[in-house]
Amino acid sequence: MLLDLNDPESILAWWRVFPERHDGLLEHKLRLSPEFAPAIREAQRRIAGSEELQGMLARSVTQRRVHEASQAERVSRMSSVEMLRRELVTA
């Protein structure tokens, strides 16, 4: 996907791919690259004004939290030997 930071429609299409992560990245890009501020602010205005897009963001956040909770539960059930093996594999 190509992202045109001068085009609010392009920004919205990109944002929809991963709302939770891209929402924060828009804020970051706004601070780093003020030349894109008009298009980014317009995209943010559309996101804030759309129930559909706000719902996408809420579902994305919920999915991440559910995933993190299931991972934490899985890790808590691991034996110390399994945890050590996992650490060694990822090192």
PADRENZA-644479 format. One line per 5 residues: their letters; for each residue x, y, z of N, C-alpha, C. Coordinates in nm, 3 decimals. Last residue first. Layout:
PADRENZA-644479
A	X/Y/Z/X/Y/Z/X/Y/Z ~ ...
//
This chain:
PADRENZA-644479
ATVLE	1.680/-1.601/2.216/1.800/-1.520/2.241/1.890/-1.515/2.119 ~ 1.474/-1.773/2.180/1.458/-1.637/2.126/1.581/-1.550/2.145 ~ 1.566/-2.001/2.308/1.533/-2.008/2.165/1.528/-1.868/2.106 ~ 1.588/-1.917/2.571/1.708/-1.957/2.500/1.684/-1.959/2.349 ~ 1.319/-1.870/2.638/1.415/-1.760/2.641/1.540/-1.793/2.561
RRLME	1.219/-2.132/2.617/1.166/-2.027/2.530/1.263/-1.907/2.525 ~ 1.361/-2.256/2.824/1.379/-2.302/2.687/1.332/-2.193/2.589 ~ 1.251/-2.117/3.042/1.394/-2.107/3.014/1.423/-2.148/2.869 ~ 0.984/-2.201/3.023/1.016/-2.059/3.011/1.164/-2.039/2.978 ~ 1.011/-2.476/3.068/0.958/-2.428/2.940/0.993/-2.281/2.918
VSSMR	1.105/-2.465/3.331/1.189/-2.525/3.227/1.143/-2.478/3.089 ~ 0.889/-2.356/3.468/1.014/-2.281/3.463/1.107/-2.335/3.355 ~ 0.591/-2.404/3.271/0.682/-2.441/3.379/0.810/-2.359/3.365 ~ 0.320/-2.185/3.193/0.444/-2.254/3.155/0.525/-2.291/3.279 ~ 0.110/-2.031/3.269/0.094/-2.176/3.282/0.220/-2.254/3.247
SVREA	0.187/-1.776/3.203/0.174/-1.808/3.346/0.157/-1.958/3.369 ~ 0.172/-1.787/2.926/0.304/-1.780/2.990/0.294/-1.818/3.137 ~ -0.108/-1.786/2.898/-0.028/-1.898/2.846/0.109/-1.902/2.913 ~ -0.171/-1.537/3.006/-0.224/-1.659/3.068/-0.142/-1.780/3.026 ~ -0.044/-1.370/2.822/-0.003/-1.367/2.963/-0.050/-1.493/3.036
QSAEH	-0.190/-1.434/2.592/-0.047/-1.461/2.597/0.003/-1.465/2.741 ~ -0.441/-1.341/2.665/-0.425/-1.484/2.638/-0.277/-1.522/2.641 ~ -0.384/-1.067/2.691/-0.431/-1.143/2.808/-0.412/-1.292/2.785 ~ -0.315/-1.001/2.428/-0.215/-0.987/2.535/-0.255/-1.067/2.658 ~ -0.563/-1.051/2.302/-0.443/-1.125/2.263/-0.338/-1.119/2.374
VRRQT	-0.723/-0.860/2.428/-0.757/-1.002/2.441/-0.635/-1.087/2.407 ~ -0.592/-0.626/2.341/-0.600/-0.658/2.484/-0.632/-0.805/2.507 ~ -0.631/-0.640/2.065/-0.496/-0.640/2.120/-0.499/-0.681/2.266 ~ -0.912/-0.625/2.051/-0.843/-0.744/2.001/-0.701/-0.753/2.058 ~ -0.952/-0.364/2.154/-1.003/-0.481/2.226/-0.932/-0.608/2.182
VSRAL	-0.836/-0.210/1.951/-0.781/-0.204/2.086/-0.825/-0.327/2.166 ~ -1.011/-0.279/1.742/-0.868/-0.305/1.730/-0.801/-0.307/1.867 ~ -1.254/-0.180/1.835/-1.238/-0.325/1.815/-1.090/-0.363/1.805 ~ -1.196/0.097/1.838/-1.230/0.027/1.963/-1.211/-0.124/1.949 ~ -1.156/0.141/1.563/-1.048/0.166/1.658/-1.074/0.090/1.788
MGQLE	-1.410/0.080/1.463/-1.292/0.004/1.417/-1.178/0.018/1.515 ~ -1.557/0.281/1.591/-1.582/0.140/1.622/-1.466/0.051/1.580 ~ -1.456/0.502/1.460/-1.434/0.490/1.604/-1.458/0.347/1.651 ~ -1.558/0.445/1.206/-1.413/0.443/1.227/-1.379/0.436/1.375 ~ -1.837/0.466/1.258/-1.780/0.344/1.200/-1.630/0.335/1.229
ESGAI	-1.869/0.726/1.346/-1.896/0.616/1.439/-1.834/0.486/1.389 ~ -1.661/0.990/1.278/-1.725/0.873/1.219/-1.744/0.764/1.324 ~ -1.510/1.199/1.375/-1.651/1.223/1.344/-1.727/1.104/1.291 ~ -1.252/1.103/1.396/-1.322/1.141/1.518/-1.472/1.159/1.494 ~ -1.195/1.072/1.121/-1.195/0.956/1.211/-1.277/0.987/1.336
RRQAE	-1.202/1.338/1.035/-1.296/1.240/0.979/-1.307/1.116/1.068 ~ -0.990/1.441/1.182/-1.124/1.498/1.199/-1.229/1.399/1.149 ~ -0.778/1.293/1.076/-0.814/1.276/1.217/-0.954/1.330/1.245 ~ -0.779/1.401/0.815/-0.805/1.258/0.836/-0.847/1.232/0.981 ~ -0.711/1.665/0.881/-0.838/1.636/0.813/-0.875/1.489/0.830
RIAPA	-0.457/1.626/0.990/-0.565/1.679/1.075/-0.702/1.654/1.012 ~ -0.323/1.536/0.759/-0.334/1.449/0.877/-0.448/1.496/0.967 ~ -0.341/1.762/0.593/-0.402/1.635/0.552/-0.421/1.542/0.671 ~ -0.201/1.961/0.751/-0.338/1.980/0.702/-0.409/1.849/0.665 ~ 0.061/1.837/0.815/-0.042/1.865/0.915/-0.183/1.884/0.857
FEPSL	0.283/1.797/0.669/0.169/1.711/0.638/0.049/1.738/0.729 ~ 0.470/1.962/0.779/0.427/1.993/0.642/0.306/1.908/0.599 ~ 0.549/1.860/1.023/0.435/1.953/1.020/0.389/1.989/0.880 ~ 0.663/1.587/1.119/0.653/1.644/0.983/0.534/1.739/0.972 ~ 0.653/1.517/1.389/0.780/1.514/1.316/0.778/1.587/1.182
RLKHE	0.385/1.545/1.465/0.490/1.617/1.539/0.619/1.625/1.458 ~ 0.263/1.377/1.279/0.221/1.517/1.289/0.326/1.601/1.360 ~ 0.372/1.133/1.342/0.408/1.196/1.215/0.371/1.344/1.213 ~ 0.241/1.089/1.589/0.387/1.096/1.582/0.431/1.169/1.454 ~ -0.024/1.072/1.506/0.017/1.175/1.602/0.168/1.197/1.596
LLGDH	-0.003/0.846/1.340/-0.044/0.975/1.284/-0.003/1.090/1.376 ~ 0.062/0.649/1.523/0.162/0.689/1.425/0.126/0.821/1.357 ~ -0.180/0.617/1.658/-0.064/0.674/1.728/0.044/0.722/1.632 ~ -0.323/0.502/1.446/-0.374/0.621/1.513/-0.259/0.693/1.585 ~ -0.188/0.270/1.381/-0.178/0.383/1.290/-0.231/0.512/1.351
REPFV	-0.261/0.097/1.592/-0.122/0.136/1.572/-0.112/0.263/1.487 ~ -0.546/0.085/1.559/-0.482/0.113/1.688/-0.339/0.164/1.671 ~ -0.598/0.026/1.280/-0.637/0.151/1.345/-0.562/0.183/1.474 ~ -0.478/-0.093/1.028/-0.439/-0.124/1.165/-0.468/0.000/1.251 ~ -0.619/-0.014/0.798/-0.548/-0.142/0.799/-0.516/-0.186/0.942
RWWAL	-0.714/0.245/0.826/-0.810/0.134/0.840/-0.742/-0.003/0.848 ~ -0.495/0.401/0.757/-0.536/0.393/0.897/-0.626/0.272/0.920 ~ -0.499/0.386/0.476/-0.387/0.329/0.551/-0.426/0.305/0.696 ~ -0.733/0.530/0.426/-0.720/0.392/0.376/-0.610/0.319/0.452 ~ -0.665/0.779/0.540/-0.774/0.699/0.596/-0.767/0.553/0.551
ISEPD	-0.458/0.859/0.367/-0.431/0.840/0.510/-0.538/0.753/0.573 ~ -0.601/0.886/0.132/-0.493/0.788/0.139/-0.460/0.756/0.286 ~ -0.768/1.099/0.207/-0.826/0.969/0.168/-0.722/0.858/0.176 ~ -0.587/1.312/0.254/-0.662/1.254/0.365/-0.725/1.119/0.331 ~ -0.274/1.345/0.122/-0.410/1.311/0.082/-0.486/1.245/0.198
NLDLL	-0.017/1.368/0.190/-0.082/1.492/0.149/-0.229/1.470/0.114 ~ 0.084/1.121/0.231/0.054/1.201/0.349/-0.001/1.339/0.316 ~ 0.005/0.841/0.081/0.030/0.979/0.042/-0.013/1.068/0.159 ~ 0.121/0.520/0.076/0.060/0.620/0.162/0.102/0.758/0.114 ~ 0.056/0.217/-0.085/0.127/0.344/-0.088/0.050/0.445/-0.005
M	0.084/-0.117/0.000/0.000/0.000/0.000/0.089/0.124/0.000
//
